[in-house]
């Protein structure tokens, strides 16, 4: 059996949505954002799905809000971690 390309972690979408909404892609380069995404996604639980429409239809608003808050908090922690390492390395 081979995993299908359409199976993915829903948190990936939420992280990318946050990055775009807060224009972090204009503030940081690709390498920095790649590292940021890895750090953030490793802090979050997995939520594998096949179709985005499933999440839109079946995910209660409260759970969606909690997931978005988890993403925000994880990104803030990761940015602080990466900034502190940059300061230390300089």
C-alpha positions in Angstrom: 0.0 0.0 0.0 1.1 3.5 -0.7 -0.1 6.6 1.0 -2.1 8.8 -1.3 -1.0 12.4 -2.0 -4.3 13.7 -0.8 -3.8 12.5 2.8 -2.3 15.3 4.9 -2.1 16.8 8.3 -4.8 19.6 8.6 -2.5 21.6 10.9 -0.3 22.2 7.9 -3.0 24.2 6.3 -3.7 26.1 9.5 0.0 27.0 9.9 0.3 28.2 6.2 -3.0 30.2 6.6 -1.6 31.9 9.7 1.7 32.6 8.0 -0.1 34.2 5.0 -2.6 36.1 7.1 0.1 37.6 9.3 2.4 38.2 6.2 5.3 36.3 7.8 6.2 35.2 4.3 7.0 38.9 3.5 9.0 39.2 6.7 11.1 36.1 6.6 12.9 34.1 3.9 12.0 30.6 2.7 14.7 28.8 4.8 13.5 30.6 8.0 9.8 29.7 7.3 10.7 26.1 6.5 12.4 25.8 9.9 9.6 27.6 11.6 7.0 25.2 10.1 8.9 22.2 11.2 9.2 23.5 14.8 5.6 24.5 14.9 4.2 21.3 13.4 6.3 19.2 15.8 4.6 21.0 18.7 1.1 20.3 17.4 -0.9 17.1 17.4 -1.6 15.4 14.0 -5.0 15.7 12.4 -4.9 13.7 9.2 -7.6 14.2 6.6 -8.2 13.5 3.0 -10.5 16.3 2.0 -10.7 19.9 3.2 -14.5 19.8 2.8 -14.7 17.1 5.5 -13.1 19.5 8.0 -15.3 22.4 7.0 -18.5 20.3 7.4 -17.7 18.2 10.4 -15.4 20.3 12.6 -17.3 22.1 15.4 -16.6 25.8 15.6 -15.2 25.5 19.1 -12.7 22.8 18.0 -11.7 24.9 15.0 -11.1 27.9 17.3 -9.0 25.8 19.6 -6.9 24.5 16.7 -6.3 28.0 15.5 -5.3 29.1 19.0 -2.9 26.2 19.3 -1.3 27.2 16.0 -1.0 30.9 17.1 0.7 29.9 20.4 3.0 27.4 18.7 4.1 29.9 16.1 4.7 32.5 18.8 6.9 30.0 20.8 8.8 29.0 17.7 9.5 32.6 16.7 10.8 33.4 20.2 12.9 30.2 20.1 14.4 31.0 16.7 15.0 34.7 17.6 16.7 33.7 20.8 19.0 31.4 18.9 19.8 34.0 16.4 20.7 36.5 19.1 22.9 33.9 20.8 24.7 33.0 17.6 25.5 36.7 16.8 
